[in-house]
């Protein structure tokens, strides 16, 4: 995953891009802000103009490029795409870029190359990327819990639960709850679908 572009509202100065710099004496990395071409582009986004001074947003140009490429292929050749990941469908003013090491969240600028870096998916931006391709449409996102429930995970759970020995039933319950519970992955993960405009609305997305 490409590093997420982060920008910050500074009132009269508009948006600045949060970047990483290095202290020459110690080689220590730190965050700083600069006016860049990408932050100037954010200045032109009317939907973000009302955010308060100091607000921070994230944007992944690489994600937009991938989704645009997928949408163009669907427009040309048909088919559909299903995108499942953790993220939100609204403008978030909190940064989600973070690092994990040994199952603990750590400073992303420390132990470079030894940590897993991640950030939430911005489904709002993905839908905007799809909208820029003629002949296709984005559906959703809906929560993973809603998607799996409509796809029949409840029936599948009951089938598995009835067939495994008693000592394994708790693991089946745990797996189901982990996927569907709002406190686990159920609401955190979202599902979005891309189809041609002329195709019917996909099952599970009729009310999205």
N, C-alpha and C positions, 0 to 999 in steps of 0.2 A: 504494500500500500504506500502510495506517495505521501510525503509529509504534507499535512494539511496546511493550507494558507489561512492565517488568522489575521484579522484586522480589528482595529479598535477606534471607536468614535472619539474625537477630541474637540467637538464643537466647531469653532470657526475653521480649524485646520482640516476638518473632514475626517476621513478614515486613514489610518496608518497601518502598514503591514508589520506584524510582530515577527521578527527574524532572530536568528541566533548569531551571536558574535563571540569572539574569544579575547580574553585578557592576555596581552602579549607577555607579561611577566610570569604568569602562572599557568598559561594554557587552559584556564578555567573557562567553560562556556557559560554564557548568560543571554537572557532575552533582551532585545532592544527593539525600537520601532523606527521605521523609515517610510517616507512617502515614495511609493513605487507605482508602476503602471497598473498593477493589479488593484492597489488601494484606490487609485483614481477611478478605475472601472466601478468599484463598489460605490464611490461617491455618486455615480449616475443611477444607482438603483433606487427608484422612488419608494419601493416597499420598505427600504431600510432607513429612510430619511427621518422617520419619527422616533427611532431608537434613542435612548438617553445618552448623554455624554459619558464615555467610559465603557459603553457596551462593547462586548467582544463577540465576534462571530467566526465561524470556520467555513472554509470552502476548499474543495478538492477539485482542481481543474482536471486531474487525471480521471476521476470518477465521471465527470461530465463527458470527457472524450470517449470513454469506454461505452457509456450508455448511448451516446449519440451514434457511435459506430454500430451498436447492436440494433438501434431503432432504424437506421438506414438500411441495414441488411433485411430486417423484417419488412420494411416498406417495399423493397425490391423483390424479395423472394418468398415472402409470406412466413408463416410460423408464429411463434410467440416466445417471450422471455419471462422468466419468473425470477425475481430478485428478492432474496431473503437475507436480512442482516439486522443488527441492532442499530437503532437510530430513531429519529423523530421526523415528523412531517410539518414542522413549524420553525419559525426563526428562534433559535436559541441564543441567548446572550451570555452563555457560560461556555468556556472552552472544555472540550472533552478529550483533547490530545493527552495521552498518558502512557506510562511505561509500567511493565510488570517484570519482576524477577523473583524466582522461587515462590511464585504464587502471591507475592506481595506488591502493592503499588509503590513505585519508586520515582525519583526525579528522572525525567527523560534525558537530561543533559549529563547524567553520571553513568559510568560503566557502559560507554558506547559499544555497541556490537554484542553486548551480553544480555540485553533486555528485549522483550517483545513490545513493540510500539503499536498503538492502536488509537482509533478515534471513532466516534459515532458517525453513522452514515446520515447525510442530510438528504432525506427523501424529497424535500421541497425543491432542492436544486436539481435532483434527478428528474423530477417531473417537468421542470422548466426546460431541461435539455431535450426531453422527449417532445415537448411542445414545439421545439424548433425544427422538428423533422416532419415534413409533409407526408400525410397518408397513414400516420400511426397515432396511437392514443395510449396514455398511461392509465391504469386502473388501480385504485387504492392509493396509498398502502392501507392494509388492514393489519390487525394484530396477528401474531403467529397463533395465539390461542383460538381466535375466530376462524382462521384458515384451517387449522388442523381439525377443529371440531366439525366444520362443514365438510371436510374431506373424510370424516368417519373415524377419527382416532378413538372415539369412545367405544365404538363397536370392536375395533381392533384390540383395544385394551381389554375388553371383556373376554374376547377369544383367547388372548394370551394368558390372562389371569386364570381362566378355567382349565388351562392345559398344563401349567407348570406345577411342580410339587410345592407344597405349603411353604417350604423353607425359601423359595424363590419369589413368592408372591409380593413380599415387601419391596423387592427390587423393581418389580413391574409397577407398583404404585408410585415409588419414588421417581422412576423414569417418566411416567405420565405427568406427575406433578411438576417435574423439572421443565418439561416442554410446554405445559399449558398454564401453570399457575401464574397469576399476575405478579406475585412476589418473586418469581424466578424468570424464565424466559418468555412466558406467555404474552406479556404486554411489552416487554423490552424489545423483542424482535418484531420486525414488521415484514410484510409481504407485499410486493408490488408486481403488477403484470403489465407487459407491453404487447399490444396486438395491432393489427391493421385497423383503420377506421371502419372498414366495411365488415369486419368480423363481428359476430355477436359478443356481447359482454361475457367474459369468462365466468364459469361457475365459481361461486364464493365471492365475486366482486359486484354482484347485482345491486347491492345497497350501498356500495362505497362511493 
